[in-house]
Amino acid sequence: MSAAKLAQVAATQAGAGKSKARNFYFEICRCLPFIQRLHKLDEVASLRELRAIVKSRFHEFKDVKDPRVAELLIFKGREELECYLMMHKQRHHAITEYIEPFSVARNKGTPKPSLAPSGSEFLKTFLETPYPQITRKI
């Protein structure tokens, strides 16, 4: 096979890999409302946040050029999606694997809220001390 023909085949395969990844992304986005209801994730994250999490996961592998690697990633992703749809993975798996790391990365630069927003002096000192002082009467 000539070099030009080989380059054309490689470009076609790369384009097909991108379209497969794009179709898989849209498939996940179509399944997200069902997964959110199934695992009661609306208490933890909105549908918009879940889509942002999926988008960020896809952007992690945007530089993959090898079609075999792309096929493997799509296969593993489809397997993961099936695990959540069939409830082989439960709610806490979704929270600890996807939602928690995303929220930690998103809130990295924001300051922590104050401990006592009500202004109660007792509550402020109670929350600031690591352990209460326990005294025994003998």
Helices and strands as residue ranges (DSSP letters): H 3-38, G 41-43, H 47-60, H 67-85, H 91-94, I 95-99, H 100-106, H 121-128
